[in-house]
C-alpha cells in the first residue's frame, strides 16, 4: 500500500506538495473512487501519486 501522508515531490516542476494541498481526482483505470484517489500537483497538474483513501 502506498504511503498517503506525503509530502509528495512533483517530478515535473519540483514543488513539494503536502497531502492536504494536492488536487484530488478520480483514478484512471476503473479503480473504486471511494477507495482510491489520484493526487495531482496544484501548481502544474502533474499526477503525483495514487493513494488509498478507504478504510
Ligand atoms: Zn508540479
mmCIF file of the protein (N, C-alpha, C, O) and its ligand, coordinates in Angstrom:
data_MODEL
# 
_entry.id   MODEL 
# 
loop_
_entity.id 
_entity.type 
_entity.pdbx_number_of_molecules 
1 polymer     1 
2 non-polymer 1 
# 
_entity_poly.entity_id                      1 
_entity_poly.type                           'polypeptide(L)' 
_entity_poly.nstd_linkage                   no 
_entity_poly.nstd_monomer                   no 
_entity_poly.pdbx_seq_one_letter_code       
;(UNK)(UNK)(UNK)(UNK)(UNK)(UNK)(UNK)(UNK)(UNK)(UNK)(UNK)(UNK)(UNK)(UNK)(UNK)(UNK)
(UNK)(UNK)(UNK)(UNK)(UNK)(UNK)(UNK)(UNK)(UNK)(UNK)(UNK)(UNK)(UNK)(UNK)(UNK)(UNK)
(UNK)(UNK)(UNK)(UNK)(UNK)(UNK)(UNK)(UNK)(UNK)(UNK)(UNK)(UNK)(UNK)(UNK)(UNK)(UNK)
(UNK)(UNK)(UNK)(UNK)(UNK)(UNK)(UNK)
;
_entity_poly.pdbx_seq_one_letter_code_can   XXXXXXXXXXXXXXXXXXXXXXXXXXXXXXXXXXXXXXXXXXXXXXXXXXXXXXX 
_entity_poly.pdbx_strand_id                 A 
# 
loop_
_entity_poly_seq.entity_id 
_entity_poly_seq.num 
_entity_poly_seq.mon_id 
_entity_poly_seq.hetero 
1 1  UNK n 
1 2  UNK n 
1 3  UNK n 
1 4  UNK n 
1 5  UNK n 
1 6  UNK n 
1 7  UNK n 
1 8  UNK n 
1 9  UNK n 
1 10 UNK n 
1 11 UNK n 
1 12 UNK n 
1 13 UNK n 
1 14 UNK n 
1 15 UNK n 
1 16 UNK n 
1 17 UNK n 
1 18 UNK n 
1 19 UNK n 
1 20 UNK n 
1 21 UNK n 
1 22 UNK n 
1 23 UNK n 
1 24 UNK n 
1 25 UNK n 
1 26 UNK n 
1 27 UNK n 
1 28 UNK n 
1 29 UNK n 
1 30 UNK n 
1 31 UNK n 
1 32 UNK n 
1 33 UNK n 
1 34 UNK n 
1 35 UNK n 
1 36 UNK n 
1 37 UNK n 
1 38 UNK n 
1 39 UNK n 
1 40 UNK n 
1 41 UNK n 
1 42 UNK n 
1 43 UNK n 
1 44 UNK n 
1 45 UNK n 
1 46 UNK n 
1 47 UNK n 
1 48 UNK n 
1 49 UNK n 
1 50 UNK n 
1 51 UNK n 
1 52 UNK n 
1 53 UNK n 
1 54 UNK n 
1 55 UNK n 
# 
loop_
_struct_asym.id 
_struct_asym.entity_id 
A 1 
B 2 
# 
loop_
_chem_comp.id 
_chem_comp.type 
_chem_comp.mon_nstd_flag 
UNK 'L-peptide linking' . 
ZN  non-polymer         . 
# 
_pdbx_entity_nonpoly.entity_id   2 
_pdbx_entity_nonpoly.name        ? 
_pdbx_entity_nonpoly.comp_id     ZN 
# 
_pdbx_nonpoly_scheme.asym_id         B 
_pdbx_nonpoly_scheme.entity_id       2 
_pdbx_nonpoly_scheme.mon_id          ZN 
_pdbx_nonpoly_scheme.ndb_seq_num     1 
_pdbx_nonpoly_scheme.pdb_seq_num     101 
_pdbx_nonpoly_scheme.auth_seq_num    101 
_pdbx_nonpoly_scheme.pdb_mon_id      ZN 
_pdbx_nonpoly_scheme.auth_mon_id     ZN 
_pdbx_nonpoly_scheme.pdb_strand_id   A 
_pdbx_nonpoly_scheme.pdb_ins_code    . 
# 
loop_
_atom_site.group_PDB 
_atom_site.id 
_atom_site.type_symbol 
_atom_site.label_atom_id 
_atom_site.label_alt_id 
_atom_site.label_comp_id 
_atom_site.label_asym_id 
_atom_site.label_entity_id 
_atom_site.label_seq_id 
_atom_site.pdbx_PDB_ins_code 
_atom_site.Cartn_x 
_atom_site.Cartn_y 
_atom_site.Cartn_z 
_atom_site.occupancy 
_atom_site.B_iso_or_equiv 
_atom_site.pdbx_formal_charge 
_atom_site.auth_seq_id 
_atom_site.auth_comp_id 
_atom_site.auth_asym_id 
_atom_site.auth_atom_id 
_atom_site.pdbx_PDB_model_num 
ATOM   1   N  N  . UNK A 1 1  ? 0.850   -1.193 0.000   1.00 0.00 ? 1   UNK A N  1 
ATOM   2   C  CA . UNK A 1 1  ? 0.000   0.000  0.000   1.00 0.00 ? 1   UNK A CA 1 
ATOM   3   C  C  . UNK A 1 1  ? 0.890   1.249  0.000   1.00 0.00 ? 1   UNK A C  1 
ATOM   4   O  O  . UNK A 1 1  ? 1.855   1.318  0.761   1.00 0.00 ? 1   UNK A O  1 
ATOM   5   N  N  . UNK A 1 2  ? 0.581   2.206  -0.823  1.00 0.00 ? 2   UNK A N  1 
ATOM   6   C  CA . UNK A 1 2  ? 1.425   3.417  -0.855  1.00 0.00 ? 2   UNK A CA 1 
ATOM   7   C  C  . UNK A 1 2  ? 1.214   4.272  0.372   1.00 0.00 ? 2   UNK A C  1 
ATOM   8   O  O  . UNK A 1 2  ? 0.147   4.246  0.985   1.00 0.00 ? 2   UNK A O  1 
ATOM   9   N  N  . UNK A 1 3  ? 2.218   5.019  0.723   1.00 0.00 ? 3   UNK A N  1 
ATOM   10  C  CA . UNK A 1 3  ? 2.084   5.986  1.816   1.00 0.00 ? 3   UNK A CA 1 
ATOM   11  C  C  . UNK A 1 3  ? 1.135   7.094  1.388   1.00 0.00 ? 3   UNK A C  1 
ATOM   12  O  O  . UNK A 1 3  ? 1.139   7.510  0.229   1.00 0.00 ? 3   UNK A O  1 
ATOM   13  N  N  . UNK A 1 4  ? 0.334   7.565  2.311   1.00 0.00 ? 4   UNK A N  1 
ATOM   14  C  CA . UNK A 1 4  ? -0.647  8.584  1.958   1.00 0.00 ? 4   UNK A CA 1 
ATOM   15  C  C  . UNK A 1 4  ? -0.440  9.885  2.709   1.00 0.00 ? 4   UNK A C  1 
ATOM   16  O  O  . UNK A 1 4  ? -1.244  10.808 2.577   1.00 0.00 ? 4   UNK A O  1 
ATOM   17  N  N  . UNK A 1 5  ? 0.618   9.974  3.491   1.00 0.00 ? 5   UNK A N  1 
ATOM   18  C  CA . UNK A 1 5  ? 0.754   11.157 4.331   1.00 0.00 ? 5   UNK A CA 1 
ATOM   19  C  C  . UNK A 1 5  ? 1.567   12.273 3.684   1.00 0.00 ? 5   UNK A C  1 
ATOM   20  O  O  . UNK A 1 5  ? 1.534   13.410 4.153   1.00 0.00 ? 5   UNK A O  1 
ATOM   21  N  N  . UNK A 1 6  ? 2.286   11.967 2.626   1.00 0.00 ? 6   UNK A N  1 
ATOM   22  C  CA . UNK A 1 6  ? 3.051   12.978 1.926   1.00 0.00 ? 6   UNK A CA 1 
ATOM   23  C  C  . UNK A 1 6  ? 4.173   13.540 2.796   1.00 0.00 ? 6   UNK A C  1 
ATOM   24  O  O  . UNK A 1 6  ? 4.468   12.927 3.823   1.00 0.00 ? 6   UNK A O  1 
ATOM   25  N  N  . UNK A 1 7  ? 4.805   14.632 2.473   1.00 0.00 ? 7   UNK A N  1 
ATOM   26  C  CA . UNK A 1 7  ? 4.552   15.376 1.252   1.00 0.00 ? 7   UNK A CA 1 
ATOM   27  C  C  . UNK A 1 7  ? 5.084   14.649 0.020   1.00 0.00 ? 7   UNK A C  1 
ATOM   28  O  O  . UNK A 1 7  ? 5.908   13.741 0.119   1.00 0.00 ? 7   UNK A O  1 
ATOM   29  N  N  . UNK A 1 8  ? 4.599   15.066 -1.123  1.00 0.00 ? 8   UNK A N  1 
ATOM   30  C  CA . UNK A 1 8  ? 4.973   14.466 -2.389  1.00 0.00 ? 8   UNK A CA 1 
ATOM   31  C  C  . UNK A 1 8  ? 5.761   15.477 -3.198  1.00 0.00 ? 8   UNK A C  1 
ATOM   32  O  O  . UNK A 1 8  ? 5.418   16.659 -3.237  1.00 0.00 ? 8   UNK A O  1 
ATOM   33  N  N  . UNK A 1 9  ? 6.804   15.014 -3.835  1.00 0.00 ? 9   UNK A N  1 
ATOM   34  C  CA . UNK A 1 9  ? 7.571   15.926 -4.671  1.00 0.00 ? 9   UNK A CA 1 
ATOM   35  C  C  . UNK A 1 9  ? 7.160   15.746 -6.122  1.00 0.00 ? 9   UNK A C  1 
ATOM   36  O  O  . UNK A 1 9  ? 7.150   14.632 -6.646  1.00 0.00 ? 9   UNK A O  1 
ATOM   37  N  N  . UNK A 1 10 ? 6.824   16.851 -6.760  1.00 0.00 ? 10  UNK A N  1 
ATOM   38  C  CA . UNK A 1 10 ? 6.416   16.809 -8.157  1.00 0.00 ? 10  UNK A CA 1 
ATOM   39  C  C  . UNK A 1 10 ? 7.647   16.646 -9.039  1.00 0.00 ? 10  UNK A C  1 
ATOM   40  O  O  . UNK A 1 10 ? 8.585   17.441 -8.969  1.00 0.00 ? 10  UNK A O  1 
ATOM   41  N  N  . UNK A 1 11 ? 7.631   15.613 -9.864  1.00 0.00 ? 11  UNK A N  1 
ATOM   42  C  CA . UNK A 1 11 ? 8.752   15.369 -10.772 1.00 0.00 ? 11  UNK A CA 1 
ATOM   43  C  C  . UNK A 1 11 ? 8.841   16.424 -11.864 1.00 0.00 ? 11  UNK A C  1 
ATOM   44  O  O  . UNK A 1 11 ? 9.905   16.655 -12.437 1.00 0.00 ? 11  UNK A O  1 
ATOM   45  N  N  . UNK A 1 12 ? 7.716   17.055 -12.140 1.00 0.00 ? 12  UNK A N  1 
ATOM   46  C  CA . UNK A 1 12 ? 7.643   17.955 -13.280 1.00 0.00 ? 12  UNK A CA 1 
ATOM   47  C  C  . UNK A 1 12 ? 8.132   19.362 -12.944 1.00 0.00 ? 12  UNK A C  1 
ATOM   48  O  O  . UNK A 1 12 ? 8.933   19.932 -13.684 1.00 0.00 ? 12  UNK A O  1 
ATOM   49  N  N  . UNK A 1 13 ? 7.656   19.924 -11.837 1.00 0.00 ? 13  UNK A N  1 
ATOM   50  C  CA . UNK A 1 13 ? 8.019   21.309 -11.512 1.00 0.00 ? 13  UNK A CA 1 
ATOM   51  C  C  . UNK A 1 13 ? 8.829   21.427 -10.227 1.00 0.00 ? 13  UNK A C  1 
ATOM   52  O  O  . UNK A 1 13 ? 9.295   22.513 -9.883  1.00 0.00 ? 13  UNK A O  1 
ATOM   53  N  N  . UNK A 1 14 ? 9.001   20.311 -9.515  1.00 0.00 ? 14  UNK A N  1 
ATOM   54  C  CA . UNK A 1 14 ? 9.843   20.327 -8.328  1.00 0.00 ? 14  UNK A CA 1 
ATOM   55  C  C  . UNK A 1 14 ? 9.165   20.813 -7.069  1.00 0.00 ? 14  UNK A C  1 
ATOM   56  O  O  . UNK A 1 14 ? 9.794   20.887 -6.013  1.00 0.00 ? 14  UNK A O  1 
ATOM   57  N  N  . UNK A 1 15 ? 7.894   21.145 -7.164  1.00 0.00 ? 15  UNK A N  1 
ATOM   58  C  CA . UNK A 1 15 ? 7.156   21.593 -5.983  1.00 0.00 ? 15  UNK A CA 1 
ATOM   59  C  C  . UNK A 1 15 ? 6.975   20.446 -5.006  1.00 0.00 ? 15  UNK A C  1 
ATOM   60  O  O  . UNK A 1 15 ? 6.692   19.315 -5.403  1.00 0.00 ? 15  UNK A O  1 
ATOM   61  N  N  . UNK A 1 16 ? 7.139   20.742 -3.739  1.00 0.00 ? 16  UNK A N  1 
ATOM   62  C  CA . UNK A 1 16 ? 6.796   19.770 -2.711  1.00 0.00 ? 16  UNK A CA 1 
ATOM   63  C  C  . UNK A 1 16 ? 5.374   20.058 -2.252  1.00 0.00 ? 16  UNK A C  1 
ATOM   64  O  O  . UNK A 1 16 ? 5.054   21.159 -1.804  1.00 0.00 ? 16  UNK A O  1 
ATOM   65  N  N  . UNK A 1 17 ? 4.543   19.056 -2.374  1.00 0.00 ? 17  UNK A N  1 
ATOM   66  C  CA . UNK A 1 17 ? 3.112   19.233 -2.161  1.00 0.00 ? 17  UNK A CA 1 
ATOM   67  C  C  . UNK A 1 17 ? 2.685   18.459 -0.920  1.00 0.00 ? 17  UNK A C  1 
ATOM   68  O  O  . UNK A 1 17 ? 2.881   17.247 -0.837  1.00 0.00 ? 17  UNK A O  1 
ATOM   69  N  N  . UNK A 1 18 ? 2.103   19.162 0.037   1.00 0.00 ? 18  UNK A N  1 
ATOM   70  C  CA . UNK A 1 18 ? 1.549   18.497 1.210   1.00 0.00 ? 18  UNK A CA 1 
ATOM   71  C  C  . UNK A 1 18 ? 0.299   17.725 0.815   1.00 0.00 ? 18  UNK A C  1 
ATOM   72  O  O  . UNK A 1 18 ? -0.393  18.091 -0.135  1.00 0.00 ? 18  UNK A O  1 
ATOM   73  N  N  . UNK A 1 19 ? 0.021   16.674 1.537   1.00 0.00 ? 19  UNK A N  1 
ATOM   74  C  CA . UNK A 1 19 ? -1.134  15.837 1.211   1.00 0.00 ? 19  UNK A CA 1 
ATOM   75  C  C  . UNK A 1 19 ? -2.410  16.656 1.088   1.00 0.00 ? 19  UNK A C  1 
ATOM   76  O  O  . UNK A 1 19 ? -3.184  16.464 0.150   1.00 0.00 ? 19  UNK A O  1 
ATOM   77  N  N  . UNK A 1 20 ? -2.633  17.565 2.024   1.00 0.00 ? 20  UNK A N  1 
ATOM   78  C  CA . UNK A 1 20 ? -3.878  18.328 2.012   1.00 0.00 ? 20  UNK A CA 1 
ATOM   79  C  C  . UNK A 1 20 ? -3.905  19.407 0.934   1.00 0.00 ? 20  UNK A C  1 
ATOM   80  O  O  . UNK A 1 20 ? -4.964  19.961 0.638   1.00 0.00 ? 20  UNK A O  1 
ATOM   81  N  N  . UNK A 1 21 ? -2.762  19.703 0.353   1.00 0.00 ? 21  UNK A N  1 
ATOM   82  C  CA . UNK A 1 21 ? -2.722  20.694 -0.716  1.00 0.00 ? 21  UNK A CA 1 
ATOM   83  C  C  . UNK A 1 21 ? -2.853  20.092 -2.114  1.00 0.00 ? 21  UNK A C  1 
ATOM   84  O  O  . UNK A 1 21 ? -3.102  20.802 -3.089  1.00 0.00 ? 21  UNK A O  1 
ATOM   85  N  N  . UNK A 1 22 ? -2.684  18.798 -2.193  1.00 0.00 ? 22  UNK A N  1 
ATOM   86  C  CA . UNK A 1 22 ? -2.731  18.165 -3.509  1.00 0.00 ? 22  UNK A CA 1 
ATOM   87  C  C  . UNK A 1 22 ? -4.145  18.178 -4.067  1.00 0.00 ? 22  UNK A C  1 
ATOM   88  O  O  . UNK A 1 22 ? -5.123  18.047 -3.332  1.00 0.00 ? 22  UNK A O  1 
ATOM   89  N  N  . UNK A 1 23 ? -4.230  18.334 -5.350  1.00 0.00 ? 23  UNK A N  1 
ATOM   90  C  CA . UNK A 1 23 ? -5.525  18.207 -6.015  1.00 0.00 ? 23  UNK A CA 1 
ATOM   91  C  C  . UNK A 1 23 ? -5.887  16.739 -6.104  1.00 0.00 ? 23  UNK A C  1 
ATOM   92  O  O  . UNK A 1 23 ? -5.043  15.903 -6.427  1.00 0.00 ? 23  UNK A O  1 
ATOM   93  N  N  . UNK A 1 24 ? -7.109  16.433 -5.824  1.00 0.00 ? 24  UNK A N  1 
ATOM   94  C  CA . UNK A 1 24 ? -7.543  15.035 -5.868  1.00 0.00 ? 24  UNK A CA 1 
ATOM   95  C  C  . UNK A 1 24 ? -8.468  14.811 -7.045  1.00 0.00 ? 24  UNK A C  1 
ATOM   96  O  O  . UNK A 1 24 ? -9.407  15.572 -7.278  1.00 0.00 ? 24  UNK A O  1 
ATOM   97  N  N  . UNK A 1 25 ? -8.190  13.779 -7.761  1.00 0.00 ? 25  UNK A N  1 
ATOM   98  C  CA . UNK A 1 25 ? -9.022  13.433 -8.910  1.00 0.00 ? 25  UNK A CA 1 
ATOM   99  C  C  . UNK A 1 25 ? -9.331  11.950 -8.845  1.00 0.00 ? 25  UNK A C  1 
ATOM   100 O  O  . UNK A 1 25 ? -8.714  11.187 -8.101  1.00 0.00 ? 25  UNK A O  1 
ATOM   101 N  N  . UNK A 1 26 ? -10.294 11.578 -9.641  1.00 0.00 ? 26  UNK A N  1 
ATOM   102 C  CA . UNK A 1 26 ? -10.550 10.151 -9.781  1.00 0.00 ? 26  UNK A CA 1 
ATOM   103 C  C  . UNK A 1 26 ? -9.364  9.481  -10.444 1.00 0.00 ? 26  UNK A C  1 
ATOM   104 O  O  . UNK A 1 26 ? -8.661  10.068 -11.267 1.00 0.00 ? 26  UNK A O  1 
ATOM   105 N  N  . UNK A 1 27 ? -9.169  8.246  -10.061 1.00 0.00 ? 27  UNK A N  1 
ATOM   106 C  CA . UNK A 1 27 ? -8.109  7.486  -10.694 1.00 0.00 ? 27  UNK A CA 1 
ATOM   107 C  C  . UNK A 1 27 ? -8.505  7.120  -12.112 1.00 0.00 ? 27  UNK A C  1 
ATOM   108 O  O  . UNK A 1 27 ? -9.685  7.100  -12.464 1.00 0.00 ? 27  UNK A O  1 
ATOM   109 N  N  . UNK A 1 28 ? -7.516  6.837  -12.899 1.00 0.00 ? 28  UNK A N  1 
ATOM   110 C  CA . UNK A 1 28 ? -7.775  6.238  -14.200 1.00 0.00 ? 28  UNK A CA 1 
ATOM   111 C  C  . UNK A 1 28 ? -7.682  4.726  -14.048 1.00 0.00 ? 28  UNK A C  1 
ATOM   112 O  O  . UNK A 1 28 ? -7.010  4.220  -13.149 1.00 0.00 ? 28  UNK A O  1 
ATOM   113 N  N  . UNK A 1 29 ? -8.341  4.039  -14.908 1.00 0.00 ? 29  UNK A N  1 
ATOM   114 C  CA . UNK A 1 29 ? -8.222  2.589  -14.895 1.00 0.00 ? 29  UNK A CA 1 
ATOM   115 C  C  . UNK A 1 29 ? -9.292  1.886  -14.097 1.00 0.00 ? 29  UNK A C  1 
ATOM   116 O  O  . UNK A 1 29 ? -9.191  0.689  -13.829 1.00 0.00 ? 29  UNK A O  1 
ATOM   117 N  N  . UNK A 1 30 ? -10.335 2.639  -13.709 1.00 0.00 ? 30  UNK A N  1 
ATOM   118 C  CA . UNK A 1 30 ? -11.504 1.994  -13.149 1.00 0.00 ? 30  UNK A CA 1 
ATOM   119 C  C  . UNK A 1 30 ? -11.396 1.567  -11.700 1.00 0.00 ? 30  UNK A C  1 
ATOM   120 O  O  . UNK A 1 30 ? -12.185 0.740  -11.243 1.00 0.00 ? 30  UNK A O  1 
ATOM   121 N  N  . UNK A 1 31 ? -10.444 2.109  -10.972 1.00 0.00 ? 31  UNK A N  1 
ATOM   122 C  CA . UNK A 1 31 ? -10.394 1.824  -9.543  1.00 0.00 ? 31  UNK A CA 1 
ATOM   123 C  C  . UNK A 1 31 ? -11.564 2.508  -8.839  1.00 0.00 ? 31  UNK A C  1 
ATOM   124 O  O  . UNK A 1 31 ? -12.060 3.534  -9.305  1.00 0.00 ? 31  UNK A O  1 
ATOM   125 N  N  . UNK A 1 32 ? -11.990 1.953  -7.747  1.00 0.00 ? 32  UNK A N  1 
ATOM   126 C  CA . UNK A 1 32 ? -13.124 2.484  -6.991  1.00 0.00 ? 32  UNK A CA 1 
ATOM   127 C  C  . UNK A 1 32 ? -12.790 3.876  -6.451  1.00 0.00 ? 32  UNK A C  1 
ATOM   128 O  O  . UNK A 1 32 ? -11.880 4.013  -5.633  1.00 0.00 ? 32  UNK A O  1 
ATOM   129 N  N  . UNK A 1 33 ? -13.513 4.912  -6.896  1.00 0.00 ? 33  UNK A N  1 
ATOM   130 C  CA . UNK A 1 33 ? -13.172 6.285  -6.495  1.00 0.00 ? 33  UNK A CA 1 
ATOM   131 C  C  . UNK A 1 33 ? -13.421 6.589  -5.029  1.00 0.00 ? 33  UNK A C  1 
ATOM   132 O  O  . UNK A 1 33 ? -12.930 7.596  -4.518  1.00 0.00 ? 33  UNK A O  1 
ATOM   133 N  N  . UNK A 1 34 ? -14.172 5.739  -4.343  1.00 0.00 ? 34  UNK A N  1 
ATOM   134 C  CA . UNK A 1 34 ? -14.347 5.936  -2.913  1.00 0.00 ? 34  UNK A CA 1 
ATOM   135 C  C  . UNK A 1 34 ? -13.175 5.369  -2.128  1.00 0.00 ? 34  UNK A C  1 
ATOM   136 O  O  . UNK A 1 34 ? -13.032 5.627  -0.933  1.00 0.00 ? 34  UNK A O  1 
ATOM   137 N  N  . UNK A 1 35 ? -12.347 4.602  -2.802  1.00 0.00 ? 35  UNK A N  1 
ATOM   138 C  CA . UNK A 1 35 ? -11.203 3.991  -2.114  1.00 0.00 ? 35  UNK A CA 1 
ATOM   139 C  C  . UNK A 1 35 ? -9.864  4.522  -2.603  1.00 0.00 ? 35  UNK A C  1 
ATOM   140 O  O  . UNK A 1 35 ? -8.886  4.567  -1.856  1.00 0.00 ? 35  UNK A O  1 
ATOM   141 N  N  . UNK A 1 36 ? -9.836  4.924  -3.870  1.00 0.00 ? 36  UNK A N  1 
ATOM   142 C  CA . UNK A 1 36 ? -8.573  5.358  -4.465  1.00 0.00 ? 36  UNK A CA 1 
ATOM   143 C  C  . UNK A 1 36 ? -8.747  6.729  -5.085  1.00 0.00 ? 36  UNK A C  1 
ATOM   144 O  O  . UNK A 1 36 ? -9.729  6.983  -5.784  1.00 0.00 ? 36  UNK A O  1 
ATOM   145 N  N  . UNK A 1 37 ? -7.806  7.604  -4.834  1.00 0.00 ? 37  UNK A N  1 
ATOM   146 C  CA . UNK A 1 37 ? -7.813  8.898  -5.487  1.00 0.00 ? 37  UNK A CA 1 
ATOM   147 C  C  . UNK A 1 37 ? -6.415  9.190  -6.002  1.00 0.00 ? 37  UNK A C  1 
ATOM   148 O  O  . UNK A 1 37 ? -5.411  8.747  -5.444  1.00 0.00 ? 37  UNK A O  1 
ATOM   149 N  N  . UNK A 1 38 ? -6.389  9.941  -7.072  1.00 0.00 ? 38  UNK A N  1 
ATOM   150 C  CA . UNK A 1 38 ? -5.117  10.366 -7.617  1.00 0.00 ? 38  UNK A CA 1 
ATOM   151 C  C  . UNK A 1 38 ? -4.821  11.778 -7.134  1.00 0.00 ? 38  UNK A C  1 
ATOM   152 O  O  . UNK A 1 38 ? -5.645  12.681 -7.273  1.00 0.00 ? 38  UNK A O  1 
ATOM   153 N  N  . UNK A 1 39 ? -3.650  11.952 -6.573  1.00 0.00 ? 39  UNK A N  1 
ATOM   154 C  CA . UNK A 1 39 ? -3.223  13.280 -6.139  1.00 0.00 ? 39  UNK A CA 1 
ATOM   155 C  C  . UNK A 1 39 ? -2.449  13.943 -7.268  1.00 0.00 ? 39  UNK A C  1 
ATOM   156 O  O  . UNK A 1 39 ? -1.567  13.340 -7.879  1.00 0.00 ? 39  UNK A O  1 
ATOM   157 N  N  . UNK A 1 40 ? -2.799  15.195 -7.532  1.00 0.00 ? 40  UNK A N  1 
ATOM   158 C  CA . UNK A 1 40 ? -2.128  15.940 -8.589  1.00 0.00 ? 40  UNK A CA 1 
ATOM   159 C  C  . UNK A 1 40 ? -1.506  17.205 -8.030  1.00 0.00 ? 40  UNK A C  1 
ATOM   160 O  O  . UNK A 1 40 ? -1.998  17.788 -7.064  1.00 0.00 ? 40  UNK A O  1 
ATOM   161 N  N  . UNK A 1 41 ? -0.426  17.613 -8.653  1.00 0.00 ? 41  UNK A N  1 
ATOM   162 C  CA . UNK A 1 41 ? 0.260   18.835 -8.270  1.00 0.00 ? 41  UNK A CA 1 
ATOM   163 C  C  . UNK A 1 41 ? -0.656  20.046 -8.475  1.00 0.00 ? 41  UNK A C  1 
ATOM   164 O  O  . UNK A 1 41 ? -1.199  20.218 -9.566  1.00 0.00 ? 41  UNK A O  1 
ATOM   165 N  N  . UNK A 1 42 ? -0.841  20.891 -7.451  1.00 0.00 ? 42  UNK A N  1 
ATOM   166 C  CA . UNK A 1 42 ? -1.696  22.070 -7.605  1.00 0.00 ? 42  UNK A CA 1 
ATOM   167 C  C  . UNK A 1 42 ? -1.052  23.149 -8.464  1.00 0.00 ? 42  UNK A C  1 
ATOM   168 O  O  . UNK A 1 42 ? -1.713  24.086 -8.911  1.00 0.00 ? 42  UNK A O  1 
ATOM   169 N  N  . UNK A 1 43 ? 0.234   23.002 -8.684  1.00 0.00 ? 43  UNK A N  1 
ATOM   170 C  CA . UNK A 1 43 ? 0.966   24.003 -9.458  1.00 0.00 ? 43  UNK A CA 1 
ATOM   171 C  C  . UNK A 1 43 ? 0.918   23.719 -10.953 1.00 0.00 ? 43  UNK A C  1 
ATOM   172 O  O  . UNK A 1 43 ? 0.617   24.611 -11.746 1.00 0.00 ? 43  UNK A O  1 
ATOM   173 N  N  . UNK A 1 44 ? 1.212   22.492 -11.339 1.00 0.00 ? 44  UNK A N  1 
ATOM   174 C  CA . UNK A 1 44 ? 1.298   22.175 -12.769 1.00 0.00 ? 44  UNK A CA 1 
ATOM   175 C  C  . UNK A 1 44 ? 0.339   21.074 -13.195 1.00 0.00 ? 44  UNK A C  1 
ATOM   176 O  O  . UNK A 1 44 ? 0.190   20.814 -14.389 1.00 0.00 ? 44  UNK A O  1 
ATOM   177 N  N  . UNK A 1 45 ? -0.311  20.426 -12.241 1.00 0.00 ? 45  UNK A N  1 
ATOM   178 C  CA . UNK A 1 45 ? -1.314  19.437 -12.603 1.00 0.00 ? 45  UNK A CA 1 
ATOM   179 C  C  . UNK A 1 45 ? -0.787  18.035 -12.848 1.00 0.00 ? 45  UNK A C  1 
ATOM   180 O  O  . UNK A 1 45 ? -1.559  17.124 -13.148 1.00 0.00 ? 45  UNK A O  1 
ATOM   181 N  N  . UNK A 1 46 ? 0.520   17.856 -12.723 1.00 0.00 ? 46  UNK A N  1 
ATOM   182 C  CA . UNK A 1 46 ? 1.084   16.532 -12.921 1.00 0.00 ? 46  UNK A CA 1 
ATOM   183 C  C  . UNK A 1 46 ? 0.606   15.567 -11.847 1.00 0.00 ? 46  UNK A C  1 
ATOM   184 O  O  . UNK A 1 46 ? 0.486   15.923 -10.674 1.00 0.00 ? 46  UNK A O  1 
ATOM   185 N  N  . UNK A 1 47 ? 0.342   14.367 -12.263 1.00 0.00 ? 47  UNK A N  1 
ATOM   186 C  CA . UNK A 1 47 ? -0.081  13.347 -11.327 1.00 0.00 ? 47  UNK A CA 1 
ATOM   187 C  C  . UNK A 1 47 ? 1.068   12.989 -10.386 1.00 0.00 ? 47  UNK A C  1 
ATOM   188 O  O  . UNK A 1 47 ? 2.172   12.679 -10.833 1.00 0.00 ? 47  UNK A O  1 
ATOM   189 N  N  . UNK A 1 48 ? 0.801   13.033 -9.094  1.00 0.00 ? 48  UNK A N  1 
ATOM   190 C  CA . UNK A 1 48 ? 1.845   12.762 -8.103  1.00 0.00 ? 48  UNK A CA 1 
ATOM   191 C  C  . UNK A 1 48 ? 1.824   11.308 -7.661  1.00 0.00 ? 48  UNK A C  1 
ATOM   192 O  O  . UNK A 1 48 ? 2.836   10.610 -7.732  1.00 0.00 ? 48  UNK A O  1 
ATOM   193 N  N  . UNK A 1 49 ? 0.683   10.869 -7.214  1.00 0.00 ? 49  UNK A N  1 
ATOM   194 C  CA . UNK A 1 49 ? 0.591   9.528  -6.664  1.00 0.00 ? 49  UNK A CA 1 
ATOM   195 C  C  . UNK A 1 49 ? -0.866  9.137  -6.549  1.00 0.00 ? 49  UNK A C  1 
ATOM   196 O  O  . UNK A 1 49 ? -1.741  9.972  -6.323  1.00 0.00 ? 49  UNK A O  1 
ATOM   197 N  N  . UNK A 1 50 ? -1.103  7.853  -6.710  1.00 0.00 ? 50  UNK A N  1 
ATOM   198 C  CA . UNK A 1 50 ? -2.438  7.340  -6.442  1.00 0.00 ? 50  UNK A CA 1 
ATOM   199 C  C  . UNK A 1 50 ? -2.435  6.778  -5.034  1.00 0.00 ? 50  UNK A C  1 
ATOM   200 O  O  . UNK A 1 50 ? -1.592  5.953  -4.682  1.00 0.00 ? 50  UNK A O  1 
ATOM   201 N  N  . UNK A 1 51 ? -3.380  7.229  -4.240  1.00 0.00 ? 51  UNK A N  1 
ATOM   202 C  CA . UNK A 1 51 ? -3.386  6.858  -2.828  1.00 0.00 ? 51  UNK A CA 1 
ATOM   203 C  C  . UNK A 1 51 ? -4.692  6.155  -2.455  1.00 0.00 ? 51  UNK A C  1 
ATOM   204 O  O  . UNK A 1 51 ? -5.742  6.376  -3.058  1.00 0.00 ? 51  UNK A O  1 
ATOM   205 N  N  . UNK A 1 52 ? -4.583  5.321  -1.462  1.00 0.00 ? 52  UNK A N  1 
ATOM   206 C  CA . UNK A 1 52 ? -5.737  4.618  -0.936  1.00 0.00 ? 52  UNK A CA 1 
ATOM   207 C  C  . UNK A 1 52 ? -6.379  5.468  0.151   1.00 0.00 ? 52  UNK A C  1 
ATOM   208 O  O  . UNK A 1 52 ? -5.729  5.832  1.131   1.00 0.00 ? 52  UNK A O  1 
ATOM   209 N  N  . UNK A 1 53 ? -7.652  5.778  -0.028  1.00 0.00 ? 53  UNK A N  1 
ATOM   210 C  CA . UNK A 1 53 ? -8.328  6.648  0.922   1.00 0.00 ? 53  UNK A CA 1 
ATOM   211 C  C  . UNK A 1 53 ? -9.498  5.957  1.626   1.00 0.00 ? 53  UNK A C  1 
ATOM   212 O  O  . UNK A 1 53 ? -10.232 6.579  2.393   1.00 0.00 ? 53  UNK A O  1 
ATOM   213 N  N  . UNK A 1 54 ? -9.652  4.692  1.357   1.00 0.00 ? 54  UNK A N  1 
ATOM   214 C  CA . UNK A 1 54 ? -10.696 3.935  2.039   1.00 0.00 ? 54  UNK A CA 1 
ATOM   215 C  C  . UNK A 1 54 ? -10.246 3.530  3.423   1.00 0.00 ? 54  UNK A C  1 
ATOM   216 O  O  . UNK A 1 54 ? -9.203  3.969  3.908   1.00 0.00 ? 54  UNK A O  1 
ATOM   217 N  N  . UNK A 1 55 ? -11.033 2.699  4.045   1.00 0.00 ? 55  UNK A N  1 
ATOM   218 C  CA . UNK A 1 55 ? -10.654 2.193  5.361   1.00 0.00 ? 55  UNK A CA 1 
ATOM   219 C  C  . UNK A 1 55 ? -9.531  1.192  5.225   1.00 0.00 ? 55  UNK A C  1 
ATOM   220 O  O  . UNK A 1 55 ? -9.065  0.647  6.226   1.00 0.00 ? 55  UNK A O  1 
HETATM 221 ZN ZN . ZN  B 2 .  ? 4.113   20.222 -10.391 1.00 0.00 ? 101 ZN  A ZN 1 
# 
